[in-house]
Amino acid sequence: MNTPFWLDEPTPSVDAGSQDEVDVAIIGAGITGVACALALARGGLRVRVHDARGIAEGASGRNGGFALHGGAARYDVARETYGAEAAKELWRRTEGALDRLETVAGDAFRRTGSLRLAADDEERDEIRREYEALREDGFAAEWRDQLAHLRPQFRGAIFHATDGSLQPGRFVRGLAEQAAAEGVAFREHHRIPSLDELDAEQVVIATDGSGRGLLPELDDAIWPARGQVIASEPLREWLFDCPHYARHGFDYWQQLADGRIVLGGFRDFSILTEMTDDETTTEPIQEALDAFLVELLGYMPEVTHRWAGIFGLTQDLLPLVGRVPDHEGIWIAAGYSGHGNVLGFMCGELVASALLGEGDDLLELFSPARLLVSG
């Protein structure tokens, strides 16, 4: 019951590869770490990936399976907070990341679109401002008032036609197979208690909200948060064509191709206890998920999977990507604030580009120096 649905399918093992000397050691075999490793190997570097568990068994295999444009902040808020040009560039770059993800993910990705829902009049006003800001800047978005498949409490939605649904465990394992074919070595079930253990000139920390204790500065800048998710048995009726999310992303669900519902969220029902790196389910959140599932369907189906995952939150809802100040040879790509499937893929490639000496405007926006205080 505690195994995520995404990880509950037979998969071939990934070749561990050579454990000889490497140029770059990566901590974390999730979306970011594996994408980074693949890009570095294709750039000519020798790479080894370490993970305390198996490939994709952390946050990358424990989320809701959404693949969305943008970051964690609403687009209109991003324009005000990061600046209009930075917000536009971030949106454009996630569009490109989604396109690349589609080309490599195979049957792990479906281009379904997504619905960002308003759960009340206040949220309707907020996402209407987001919709108008997106349209002003030339981005595709549709406003929908008719939501016949949902209860009347929902007051409108933005439809993003090019978002999608991702089987994240299958996707990351597929990336890992490509990386292994390029010579990347994997050390699964190998916890790194200290960065001093790693015999590489360059180290990338790609653990999102996990990996606390590696650097005190990161523990202060990236806060762990727990997301809880359930998956139902396959349903006979087809109700939801794409991923849905409401209440500022606190509630999110989708119906998979086999008919089952994957539903997550409600951590705001017990926000203090959910700011944790304890990867266990809890009764209050699970009860809230069950109750909402009944609201959506009108009955309670069998729940086949219940799980929790840890993701990293940052103060400004932007990830940290780049060299860690005052630590020679240490790099970071983490802190996606719940949007790690696309951002994590993009930032894995981005930190690899930085390591290979390639400049990028997003590295300034995501600079770790903005949030890290030297210990």
N, C-alpha and C positions, 0 to 999 in steps of 0.2 A: 504493500500500500504506500510506502514512503518513497518508492522509486518513481522519479518523474516519468510521465508518459513518453517524453522525447528520448529517454534512455532505455526504454523497455522494448527493445527490438534487437535481434541478433545482429552483430556486426563483426566483420573480420578484424583481427588484430592488426595494428599498424607496425611495420618493421621498425624496431628500435634503432637500427642504424649503428654506425661506428661511435664509440664512446671516447675517441681520441681527443686531442687538444682542439679547441674551437676558438673562433674569433669573438663570438657573441653567445652568451648564455641568457636564455629567456626563462623567467619564472611565471608559469601560468600557461596551461595548454587549452585555453578557451579560444574564443573567436579572435581576440586581439593577439594573443601570443602566437597562434598558429599562422594567422595572416601575416604577421611581422616576420616569422621564421621563413615562410615561403618567399616573401619579397626579398629578404636578405640573401637567401640561398641563390635566388635568380640573379642577384647582384654580385655574386661571386664570393660570398663569405661562408665560412664554416660555422654552423649553428647547432646548438643543442637546446632542447626545450625540457624544462623540469616541471613536474606537477605533483603535489601531495596526493592527488588521486589519479584518475585516468583522464584521457582526452575528453573534453567537453563535460566533465562530471561536476564542475563548479557552476557558477552563474550561467554560463553559456548553455547548459543543458537543463536549466531549472526555471526558465522564464515563461512568459505567456505565448511566445512564438510570433510576436508582431515584428514586422519589418517596415519602419516608418521613415518618412522624410524628417528633416529638421533635428532639433535638439529637444531637451526637456522643457525649455521655456517656450511659451506661446510666441508665435512669430512677431506679433505687434509688440510684445514685451521685450523680445530679443532686440528689435530695432531701437527701442528706447534705452536698453541696458548696454548693449555692445556696440551700438552705432548702426546706421542704416546699411552701410556697405558691408560691414562684417556679418550682419544678419543675412543679407542677400547671398554673400559668398558661402556661408555655412549651409544655407538651404540648397544652393546650386551643387555644392560638393556632395551633399547626401543624395541628391538626385543621381549624380554620377556613380556614387558608391552602390546604390540600389541596382543600377544597370549592370555594374560589374558583378555584383553578387548574383544576379540572375544568370549571368553567363557561366558561372562556375558551380552553382548550387544544384543544377539538374532538377530531379523530382523533389528535392528538399524545399523548393520555393514555388509558391503560386502567386501570380500577379492578380490579386483580388480587388484592390482598393481597400480603403478603410473609412470608417465613420467616426468622427469626433463629435460626440453628442453633448447637448445641453441638458442637464438634469433638472434645471429650474430656470426662472426668468433671469436671474443674475448671471448664471453661466451662459445663457443665450446671448446676453449683451456682450459678454467677454469674448466668446468665440466668433460672434458677428464682427467684432473689431479685428480679430485675427484674420477672418475671411477677407475683409475689406483691405487690410494691409497686404495680404498675399496678392490680391487682384491688382492693387496699385503698383506693385513691383513686378507684375507680369507673370506671376506663377499661376499654374492651373489649379483651380479649386471650384467645387460646386456647392451651392447652398441648397439644403433640402429642408422643407417644412413638413412634407408628407412622410411620416414614418409609421406606416400602417402595421408593420410587423412588431411594433413596440408598444408598451403601455403608454397612456396619454401623458404621463408626467414628463416625458422627454419633449423639449420645446424647440427642436430644430437640430441641425447637424451640418458639419462640413464633410463633404465627401472628397477624399483624395484618391483619384482613379489609379495612380501608379504605385501606391503602397501595396504591401502584400503580406502573405502568411508564410512563415518559415518553420521548418522542422529543424531547430537549431542543433540538436545533437547529431543528426545525420549530416547536416551542412559542415560542421566543424570536423567531423571524422573524415569527410570527403576531402576537405582542405588538407588535413593531416596526411592523408595518403599521397596527395600531390607533393606536399613538402618532403615526405620521406623519399619519394622518387627523385627529388632534387638534391638528396644527400643530407637532409636535416635529421639529426639524431633525437630520439625521445627517451626521456627517463621518467616513466610514469611511477606513481606511488613512491615518490622520493621527495620528502619535505625538506625545504631549505630553511634551517633555523637562523642562519646568519649569512649575509652577503659575502663574508670572508671565506665561506666554503667554496665559492665558485672560482674555478681556475680559468677565467676568461678576462680579456682586457676590457670588454664592454658587457654590461649587464642591463637587460630590460626587465622592469617589473611590470607585469601585465596581469595583475590579480584583481583588478577592479576594487570591490569592497572587502576582499579577503587579504591575507598576507600581512596582517597587523604584526608589528614588532620588527619588521625588516629595517625601517627607518622611522624614527620618532616624528620627523616632520610630516611624513605621509599620514601617520596616524591622526595628526591634528587636522590635516587638510581634506582627507577623504573619510567620510563617516559611513560605517556599515549600516545597512538597512535590510530588513527581512521582507521578502515578498512571498506570499503563500498562494498556492494554486491548487485547483482540483480539475479532474477530467472525468466526464461521465461515460457511461456505456454509449455505443452508437445509437442514435435516435432514428426512428423511421421517417419523421417529418423533417423537411428542410426549412429552416427558419432564418438563418443568418448567412448572407452571401460573402461577408467579409469581416475582418476584425472590427470590433466596436469598443469604444472607450468613452467614459463619462466621469463626471465629478473630478475634473482636472487630472484624469488618469488614475484615480484611486480605484475605479471599477473598470475591468476590461475582460472581454470575452470574445470567442470566435467559435465557429462550427467548422470542424475539419472535414475533409473530403469523405471520410467514412461515416459522418453523421454525428460524431461525439462532440460535446461541448467542452472547451477548455476555458475556465473562468478563474480569474485571480483578482487580488486587490484587498480592499477594506482595511489596510494597515492603519488608516486614520482612526479606526474604531478603538485602537489601543496603541497610539502612536509612540508612547514612551517605551513600551515593551518591545515594539518592533524596530527600534533603533538598536540593533544588536547584530553580532556575527554568529549567534547560535542558530544553526540551520535545522530547526525543528518546527513542526506545526504546533499550533496552540488552539485550544478549544474555542475561545471567543471569536477568532478570525474564521476558523473553519465553520462555526455555526452561522456566521454572517454570510459566508459564501453559499452555504446550503440554502439559507433563507432566500437569498437573491436568485439562486437557480430556480427555486419554486416560483418566484415572481415572474421570471422570464418565461417559464414553460407552462405554469399552471399545475404542475405536479412534480414530485421528486423522483428523478430517475436513479438508477444505481450509479454510485460514484466508484470508479475503478482505481483511481490514483489520487493521492493527496501528497503534496510535497511543499518544501520551502527552499528558497534560494537567497543568497546574500548578494546585494549589489552596492555600489559605492555612490554616495551623494556628495556633491560639493556645494559650497556656499553660493556660488553664482550659476550653478547648474550647467557649467561647461566642464569638459574633461581636462585632465592634466596630461599633456603630451610634450615630451622633449627631454632635454638634459636636466637632471636634478642639480640645482645650484649647490656649490661647495662640495660636490661628490664626484670626483673625476671618474669618468667611465660609467656612471650610473644614469640610466634613462627610465622614464615612466610613461606609460600609456594606460590610463585608468580613470575612474570617476565619471561614469556615464549617466548617473542619476536616473536609472531605469530605462534608458534608451540604448542599450549596449549592442543589440543585434546588428544594426547598421553602423552606428558610431564606432563600435568596437572594431568592426571590420575595416572601416575607413582609417581609424587611428592606428591600427596595427600596421597598415601600409604607410601611414604618415610618419610614424617614428622610425620605420625602416628607411624611408627616404632621408630623414635627418641623419641617421647613422651612416648612410652612404654619401653624405655630404651635399645633398640636394636641398636647396632652400624652398620654402613654401610659406605663403602669407598666413595660413592657418596656424603655423607654429607660434606666431606672435600672439594670436588670440588665445591659444591653448597653453601658453607658456606656464610651466610649473612655478616659476618665480613669483607669479602674481598672488599665490596663496601660501607658498611655503615660507616658513620662518626658520632660519638656520638654528639648529640646536647648539 
